[in-house]
Amino acid sequence: MSRICAVIPAAGRGSRLGLDCPKVLVPVDGQRRVWDVLRDNLSAVADQVHIVLAPSVMAQFEEVLNSEPGRDRISVSQQTTPLGMGDAIFGAEPYWTGFDSILIVWGDQVNLSQVTLRDVAALCKAEKTMVLPLVECRSPYVQYDLKDGVLTAVRQSREGDVMDEVGFSDVGVFALSVSNLLQCWNLFVKESEVGAQTNELNFLPFLPFLSQRLSWDLQTVIVSDPVEALGINTPEDLQVTRERFARLKQP
């Protein structure tokens, strides 16, 4: 069984939500916050949960962790400069390097199902394997192009790419083998350019680099419910999420 470290890049403050607390501490279900949902979901499939935060959040989050159950299975680091998700993930490399696989989950993906996470964890392997859950949706914000079992491209509307009317998108979850992963990232960094619009070295183009250029094995998990792709980026997203959690609590 692959030993898994779940990595949560959560250095964003969620300014579009208009709230005075970090996004990861936003309440979604009574007393439960985004962090509580992520922790519970990921602790069920991962041996360790690591979260990457902005420096301004560290003190507030440490107070939360003081009363955490299973504190020994939770670790925290900070991303001092907001240079993108890839920088957050690989800046935390000392925390996940001793595991077989990392399970990367964006810091607002509270609508994920346990079934999806279990299916992903079951496919994790220690060598050259990428597990990618995908969901078909209309007007995808991010679109994944596959051919003959290879991930050939990731299109991003925020970088000005043209999307299909219907296409496969992710649900904010990616699993990667740890062996030689840092070396692969460094090679990608050396050969890549920053995004045309974001001016960041995006993480997502690293995935087709692994699949197509370095011949990593791609395992896909097809997710049937597009709600699992819903993160919390706007007040409308937060409202939909809270309503969904309220429905799930009903007998």
C-alpha positions as CSV (number, residue, x, y, z in Angstrom):
1,M,0.0,0.0,0.0
2,S,1.4,3.4,-1.0
3,R,2.2,5.7,1.9
4,I,0.5,9.0,1.1
5,C,1.1,12.6,2.2
6,A,-1.8,14.9,1.4
7,V,-0.6,18.4,0.5
8,I,-3.0,21.4,0.6
9,P,-1.7,24.6,-1.0
10,A,-3.8,27.2,0.9
11,A,-1.8,30.4,0.9
12,G,-4.5,32.5,-0.7
13,R,-6.6,34.7,1.5
14,G,-9.8,34.5,-0.5
15,S,-10.2,38.2,-0.9
16,R,-13.0,37.7,-3.5
17,L,-15.1,36.2,-0.7
18,G,-15.2,39.6,1.1
19,L,-14.5,38.0,4.5
20,D,-12.0,38.9,7.3
21,C,-10.5,35.5,7.8
22,P,-8.4,33.1,5.7
23,K,-10.3,31.0,3.2
24,V,-9.2,27.8,4.9
25,L,-11.0,29.0,8.1
26,V,-14.3,30.0,6.5
27,P,-17.3,28.2,8.1
28,V,-19.2,26.0,5.8
29,D,-21.3,23.8,8.0
30,G,-22.3,25.0,11.5
31,Q,-19.0,24.8,13.5
32,R,-17.0,23.2,10.7
33,R,-14.7,25.2,8.6
34,V,-13.1,24.5,5.2
35,W,-10.0,23.2,7.1
36,D,-12.1,20.8,9.2
37,V,-13.8,19.3,6.2
38,L,-10.5,18.9,4.3
39,R,-8.7,17.4,7.4
40,D,-11.5,14.8,8.0
41,N,-11.7,13.8,4.3
42,L,-7.9,13.6,3.7
43,S,-7.1,11.9,7.0
44,A,-9.3,9.0,5.9
45,V,-7.0,8.2,2.9
46,A,-3.6,9.8,3.8
47,D,-0.9,9.0,6.4
48,Q,0.0,12.7,6.8
49,V,-1.8,16.0,6.0
50,H,0.4,19.0,5.2
51,I,-1.0,22.4,4.6
52,V,0.9,25.4,3.1
53,L,-0.2,28.8,4.3
54,A,0.7,32.5,3.9
55,P,2.9,33.9,6.7
56,S,0.1,36.2,7.9
57,V,-2.1,33.2,8.6
58,M,0.4,31.0,10.5
59,A,-0.2,32.3,14.0
60,Q,-4.0,32.1,13.7
61,F,-3.8,28.6,12.2
62,E,-1.4,27.4,14.9
63,E,-4.1,28.4,17.5
64,V,-6.5,26.2,15.7
65,L,-4.1,23.3,15.6
66,N,-3.5,23.4,19.4
67,S,-6.8,21.6,19.9
68,E,-6.6,19.4,16.8
69,P,-7.3,15.6,17.0
70,G,-4.4,13.7,15.5
71,R,-2.0,16.6,15.6
72,D,0.9,14.3,15.0
73,R,-0.4,13.6,11.5
74,I,-0.7,17.3,10.6
75,S,2.2,19.5,9.5
76,V,2.3,23.1,8.4
77,S,4.7,25.3,6.3
78,Q,4.5,28.8,4.8
79,Q,4.8,30.2,1.3
80,T,6.6,33.5,1.9
81,T,6.0,34.9,-1.6
82,P,2.8,34.1,-3.6
83,L,4.5,32.5,-6.7
84,G,1.8,30.0,-7.6
85,M,0.7,26.5,-6.7
86,G,3.8,24.8,-8.0
87,D,6.0,26.9,-5.8
88,A,3.8,26.1,-2.8
89,I,3.9,22.4,-3.4
90,F,7.6,22.0,-4.1
91,G,8.5,24.5,-1.4
92,A,7.0,21.9,1.0
93,E,9.1,19.1,-0.4
94,P,11.0,18.4,2.9
95,Y,7.6,17.4,4.4
96,W,6.5,14.9,1.8
97,T,9.7,13.6,0.4
98,G,9.7,10.5,2.7
99,F,6.4,9.2,1.3
100,D,5.6,7.1,-1.7
101,S,2.9,9.5,-3.2
102,I,1.5,13.0,-2.7
103,L,-2.2,13.7,-2.9
104,I,-2.5,17.4,-3.8
105,V,-5.8,19.0,-3.0
106,W,-6.6,22.7,-3.6
107,G,-7.4,24.5,-0.3
108,D,-11.1,25.1,-1.0
109,Q,-12.2,21.7,-2.4
110,V,-14.7,20.8,0.3
111,N,-17.3,19.3,-2.1
112,L,-15.1,16.3,-2.9
113,S,-16.6,12.9,-2.1
114,Q,-14.9,10.2,-0.1
115,V,-15.5,7.8,-3.0
116,T,-13.3,10.0,-5.3
117,L,-10.5,10.3,-2.7
118,R,-10.5,6.6,-2.0
119,D,-10.5,5.7,-5.7
120,V,-7.5,8.1,-6.2
121,A,-5.6,6.7,-3.2
122,A,-6.1,3.2,-4.4
123,L,-4.3,3.9,-7.7
124,C,-1.3,5.7,-6.1
125,K,2.0,4.0,-6.9
126,A,5.6,4.7,-5.8
127,E,7.0,5.0,-9.4
128,K,6.2,7.4,-12.2
129,T,2.4,7.4,-11.8
130,M,0.0,10.3,-12.0
131,V,-3.7,9.9,-10.9
132,L,-6.1,12.5,-12.3
133,P,-9.8,12.6,-11.4
134,L,-11.8,14.2,-14.2
135,V,-15.3,15.4,-14.6
136,E,-17.1,16.3,-17.8
137,C,-18.7,19.7,-17.7
138,R,-19.9,22.6,-19.8
139,S,-17.6,25.6,-20.5
140,P,-14.7,24.2,-18.4
141,Y,-12.5,26.8,-16.6
142,V,-9.7,24.3,-17.1
143,Q,-9.8,21.7,-19.8
144,Y,-7.7,18.5,-20.1
145,D,-6.9,17.0,-23.5
146,L,-6.1,13.3,-23.7
147,K,-5.1,11.1,-26.5
148,D,-4.4,7.3,-26.4
149,G,-4.0,7.4,-22.6
150,V,-1.6,10.4,-22.6
151,L,-2.3,13.8,-21.2
152,T,-1.3,16.1,-24.1
153,A,-2.3,19.5,-22.9
154,V,-4.1,21.5,-20.1
155,R,-6.0,24.5,-21.4
156,Q,-6.7,27.4,-18.9
157,S,-9.2,30.1,-19.6
158,R,-7.3,32.4,-17.1
159,E,-4.3,32.2,-19.5
160,G,-6.4,33.1,-22.5
161,D,-6.8,29.6,-23.9
162,V,-9.9,28.7,-25.9
163,M,-12.2,26.1,-24.3
164,D,-14.6,23.6,-25.9
165,E,-18.3,23.9,-25.1
166,V,-18.0,20.6,-23.2
167,G,-14.8,19.1,-21.9
168,F,-13.1,17.3,-19.1
169,S,-12.1,19.4,-16.1
170,D,-10.4,18.5,-12.8
171,V,-11.9,18.4,-9.3
172,G,-8.9,20.1,-7.6
173,V,-7.2,16.7,-6.8
174,F,-3.9,15.3,-8.3
175,A,-1.8,12.4,-7.1
176,L,1.8,12.0,-8.0
177,S,4.6,9.5,-7.2
178,V,7.3,11.1,-5.0
179,S,10.3,9.2,-6.5
180,N,12.3,11.6,-8.7
181,L,9.4,14.1,-8.6
182,L,11.5,17.1,-7.5
183,Q,14.0,16.4,-10.3
184,C,11.1,16.3,-12.8
185,W,9.8,19.6,-11.5
186,N,13.3,21.2,-11.8
187,L,13.5,20.1,-15.4
188,F,10.1,21.5,-16.1
189,V,11.0,24.8,-14.5
190,K,14.2,25.0,-16.6
191,E,12.3,24.5,-19.8
192,S,9.0,26.4,-19.1
193,E,7.8,30.0,-19.3
194,V,5.5,31.8,-17.0
195,G,1.8,32.1,-17.9
196,A,0.8,34.8,-20.4
197,Q,-1.8,36.3,-18.1
198,T,-0.9,35.3,-14.5
199,N,2.9,35.7,-15.0
200,E,3.3,32.6,-12.7
201,L,4.9,29.3,-13.5
202,N,1.7,27.3,-13.3
203,F,1.5,23.8,-11.9
204,L,-1.1,22.4,-14.3
205,P,1.2,22.4,-17.4
206,F,3.6,20.2,-15.3
207,L,1.0,17.4,-15.7
208,P,1.2,16.9,-19.5
209,F,5.0,17.4,-19.1
210,L,5.1,14.3,-16.9
211,S,2.7,12.3,-19.1
212,Q,3.8,13.2,-22.6
213,R,7.4,14.3,-22.2
214,L,8.6,12.0,-19.4
215,S,6.2,9.0,-20.1
216,W,4.6,8.8,-16.7
217,D,1.7,6.4,-16.3
218,L,-1.6,8.3,-16.3
219,Q,-4.5,6.8,-14.3
220,T,-7.8,8.6,-14.6
221,V,-10.8,8.5,-12.3
222,I,-14.0,9.6,-13.9
223,V,-16.2,11.6,-11.5
224,S,-19.9,11.7,-12.3
225,D,-21.0,14.7,-10.2
226,P,-19.7,18.1,-11.4
227,V,-20.4,19.5,-8.0
228,E,-17.2,17.9,-6.8
229,A,-15.3,20.4,-9.0
230,L,-16.8,23.3,-7.1
231,G,-14.3,25.3,-5.1
232,I,-15.0,28.3,-3.0
233,N,-13.9,31.4,-4.9
234,T,-16.9,33.7,-4.7
235,P,-19.7,34.5,-2.3
236,E,-22.0,32.6,-4.7
237,D,-19.7,29.5,-4.5
238,L,-19.8,29.7,-0.7
239,Q,-23.6,30.0,-0.6
240,V,-24.0,27.0,-2.9
241,T,-21.6,25.0,-0.7
242,R,-23.4,25.9,2.5
243,E,-26.7,25.0,1.1
244,R,-25.4,21.6,-0.1
245,F,-23.9,20.8,3.3
246,A,-27.2,21.8,4.9
247,R,-29.1,19.3,2.6
248,L,-26.6,16.6,3.4
249,K,-27.3,17.0,7.1
250,Q,-31.1,16.5,6.6
251,P,-32.4,13.0,7.7
